[in-house]
Amino acid sequence: MTIYTFNVIKVFFIMALSAFISLALAPLLIKYLYKLKFWKKEPRKKTITGEDAEVFYSLHKEREVKIPRGGGILIWISVLFVTVLFFILSQFSNPWWLKKFNFFSRSETWLPLFTLIAGALVGLADDILQVLGLGKYAGGGMAFTRRLLIVALIGFVGGLWFYYKLGWDTIHIPLIFDFPKGVNLTLGFWIIPLYVLVMVAAWAGGVIDGLDGLSGGIFASIFSAFAVIAFSQGKADLAAFSAATAGTIFAFLWFNIPPAKFYMGETGILGLTSTMAVVAFLTDSVTVLPIIAGIMVIEVASIILQLLSKKFRKKKIWLSTPIHHHFEARGWPAHQITMRFWLISVVFAVLGTAIKLLG
């Protein structure tokens, strides 16, 4: 068996195992979250600018009642469990192939695993505040500026590791100047502020968490794309990590599709968006990240354009933002919006992956 064949088996096996472990843990987590009554008392009533979110509230005033947050715990706990499991098993000398399944490596997976756990724990703290009805943010929880600073701090720590420990200071721009290879742009120390900026931008993309199954399907396509890119670069450990993440998200979706048993919450959103940014850097795919995560870019852009229109034109462009709520307000069934956004997300992920592989 060649090392290439073994790595293919490794990636797919870890992906499947992660999914099965998540499926086994999910009923326990759901039971515990319902026991804790881990849900918000009522949906968000205010926009980020302090206005009444009348359209959003009318659409969600009944749907979100008594459905717990915190479903994202399933994702990061499962990824952590699988990572630690294979690391422990790799300490045994027999059978020989057991060592090869370990994907916990300094150069490829230390940083994304740290980011996943750090971001998820911050998100969990925010979920707890929202459930308790504490905080000053529009939807409850940590103030926007505080969350922004924490995300930036996680990005800064990661950027320091990326630059000083991994010695990385370039980004690849595909297709331009030397078609189709593209060029490598050396940034030196400036890779660190870029790292922070991408981390914050990725976190902003977390606005996709608004309908049953929506965020899970989008994240699954994104991390599957990065698994393919990492594998094509010979980074089997990072490919396995990305595949494990995608596998747990597939299992999460089993319980999150309509009618949802739980919602992802900030513990999932913050952990996954932060990790997405890290994996983009480790695969040198930062310049195609806006394509792979294209649906997130559209969602964030809809909010920005709405705010600008309200400020300068004194009227809305869409009935509600992010834009999936606009379609919801127009009368589209929630499951129809979700599935169509999944399809668009898959197309973006395939397109971004193809452009990266061309380079």
N, C-alpha and C positions, 0 to 999 in steps of 0.2 A: 504493500500500500504506500503510495507516495504521500509526502507531507501535504500536498495540495488537497488530495482526496480526504485525508484525515481532517484537515481544517474545515472542509465543507461539512463533514459529519459533525465536527465539534460545534460549529455555529448553529446548525439546524437542531442538533440534539439539545443544546443549552436553551435555545429558543422554545422548543417544545416542553422541556422540563420546567422552565420558568412559568409557562402558561399553566401546566398541570398543578404546580405548587400553588399558584395564585388561585386557581379554581377551588382547590382544597381549603385554602385559608379564608376565602371570601365569605362563606356562610358564617364563620366564627366572628369575623370582623363586623359583618352586617348586624348580627345578633347583639354584639357588644355596643355598637353605635346606637341602635334603637333603645337598648337598655339605658344608655346615658342620655337619651333624648338629645342627640348631638345635631340639632337643627336650629336654624334661625327662627325666631318667633314670627317674623313677617318679612316679605321681600323688601328690597331696596325701594325707598320712597323718593330719594333725592338723586339728582345727577351729580357728576363730579364738580359742576360749577355752582351747586347749591340750589338749583331749580327743582320744582316738583317733577318727578319722573312718572307722569300720569299714564302714558301709554305702556311703559314697562310694568308698572304696578298693576294695571288692569289685566295684563296678560299673565302675570305670575302670582297674583294674590292668593290663588288656591293651589296652584301646581306645586309650589315649593314648601307647603306646610307639611310638617312631620315627615320629611324625607331628609335623612342625615347627610351632613357633609363628611369630609374625611375619608372618602373612598380612595383618594390618592395614597393613603397609608399602605394599601394593598400592593401598590406598584413598587414603592421604594423598599418596603420590608422584604418583598419577594426577591428583588434584585440583590439586596444585601445578603439574604439567606443563601441564594445560589452561589454568589461570589465567595462567601466564607466557606460554604460546603466544599466546593472544589479546591479551595486553597488548603483546607485541612486534609482532604483526601490525597492531595498531591504530596503530602509529607510521607506517605507510605511508599515503599519501594516497589511493591507488587500489587497488582499487575502493572507493567511498565507504562501502558497507555493512560493510566489514571493521572499521571503527572501532566500529561499533555492537555488535559481538560481544564487545568487551572488557567484562568485568564486574568488574574490579579497581578498586574505588572506595573512597575514604576513609570515606564515610558509611555504606557498607553491607557491604563485604567485607574491608576491612583487618583488622578485629578478629576475625572468625571464622576467617580464614586463619591469622593469627598464633596463635590458640588451638589450631587443629587441629595445626599443626606443633609448637608448644611441648609440648602434651599428648602427642602421638605420640612425640616424642623422649624425653620422660621415661619413657613407657611402654616404649619400645624398650630403654632402659637397664635397666628392671626385668626385661624379658624375658631380656636377656643374663645378668643375675644368676641368674635362675631356671634357665636352661639350664646355667650353670656350677655350679649347686647351692650358690650363695652366698646369704647373707642370713638374717635371723631370722624372716621371716614364715612363717605356717603352710604356705604352698605354695611357699616359697622367694622370693627377691627382696627388695626394700626392705621395711624395717619398716613396719607399718601407719601409725604416727604420722608417719614421714618422708614417706610418700606423701600423707598427709592434708595436711601442711603445704605440700608442693609444689603440690598442687591448689589449696589456699587462696591461695597466693601468686600463681598464675596468675590466679585469680579476682580477687584484689585489684588486680593490674595492669590487668586488663580493666575492672574496675569504675571505676578512676580515669579510664581513657580514655573510658568510657561517660558518666561524669558531667561531666568537665572538657572533653574534646575534642568530644564529640557533644552536650553540653548536655542530657542526658536525666535527668529526676528524677521521672517519674511512671510508674505502672503502671495498666493498664486492667483493671477488674473487670467482666466482661460480665453482663448479665441482671438485676442487682440494682438496686434503688432507682428506676431509670429503664428499665423493661423495653421493648424488649430491648437498648437501647443500653448500659446499664450506666453506670459512673462511672469517672472518672480520679482516682486517688489520688496526691496529691503527697507525695513522701517526702523531697525535698531530698537532703542528704548521705547520708541513710540508705539510699539506693539502692545505695551501695557495699557495706555489709555484707550487704544482701539478695542482691546479685550474688554475693558469696563463698558465701553459704549455699546458693543455688541450684546453684552450680558443684559444691560438695561433695556435695549431694544427688544431682545428676545422675551424678556419678562413682560413688556408691554403687550406682546402678542398673546398673552394669557387671557385676553378678553374673549377668546373663542369658547370659554366655558360658560355656556348660557342655555343650552338645550340638551335634552337627554341624548347621550352618545356622541355629541358633536366633537368635543375636545379629544375624546379617546380615539376616534377614527382618524382624526387629523394627526395626532401625535404618532399613531401606529404607522402611518405612511411615511412620516418624516424619519423616524428612527429606523425603519426598514430600509429607506434610501441610504442612510448613513452606514448601515451594516454592509450594504453592497459596495459603497465607495471604500470603506475601510478594508474590506476583503480584497478589493482590486488592487489596493496599495500594499498588500502583504501584511497588513496589521490585523492578524487573526484574533488577538486578544480584544482589541477595540471593536472588531466586528462582532465577536461573541457578546460583549457587553451591550452593544446596541441591539443585537438580536434578543438578548435576555430582556431588555427594557421593552422592546416591541411585543415580546411574548406575554409579558405581564399585563401590558395594555390590552391585548386581545382578550385575556381572561377578565380584566376589569370591564370590558365592553359587554361581556355576557350578562353582567348584572346592572349595567348602566344604560342599555338600550331601553326604549320606552316599553313599559313604564319603569323608570329607574328605581332601583332599590337603594341607591345612594348616589351622591354627587362627588366629583373629584375633589372639590375644595381647593383652597390655596396650598395645602400640603402637597397636592399633586401638581398643580399648575406651576408653582414657584420652583419646585424640584425639577420638573421636566423641562421648563423653558431655560433654566440656568444650565442644565446638563446638555441641552440641545446646542447652546452656544459653545460650550467646551468641546463637544464632539466635532462641531464645525471647524474649530481651530485645529484640533488634533488630526483631522483629515485634510487640512489646508483647503477647506471648502467655504471659507467665510464669504467670498465674493458670490457664491451661488446659493448661499443660505436664504437670501430674499426670494429666490425662485423655489427652492425646495419647500420653504415655509411660506409660499406665496399667498395662501389663504389668510394667514396671520397678517401679512402686509396689507391686504385688502381690508380686513377688519379694523386694523388700527387707522388706516388712511380714512376710513369712513367716519371715525370719531373725530379725527383732526379736521377734516373738511366740514363736518357738521358744526364744530365749535367755531371755526373761522366764518362760516356762513351766518351763524347766529350773531356773531360779534359785528361783522361788517355789513351784512345784508339784512339783519334783523329778522331772519326767517330760516326755517329748517330746509335741508335738502331731503332728508329721510324722516319718516315718522318716528323712528327710534334707532338708536345705535348701541352697540355695533350693528352692522348691516343685517345680520341674520334676524335681529329683532324687527327690522323694517319689514322683511318678508313675512314675519310672523304677524305683524300688525296688519299687513295687507290681506291676511286670511289664508296664507299657505299653511298646511298642516305641519306641525313640528317635525314629524318623521320625514316628510318630504324635503324640508330644508336641510336636515341633517344628512340624508343620503346624497343629495345633490352636492353639498359642500364636501362630503367624503370623496365623491368622484372628481371634483375639481382639485382637491388636495392631492389625490393620487396622480393626476395629470401633471401638476406642478412638480411633485416629487420625482416622477420619471424624467421630466424635462430637465430639471436641475442635475439629476444624476448623469444623464446623457451628456450634458455640457461639460460636467466635471471630468467624465471619463474620456471625452474627446481631447481634453487638455493633458 
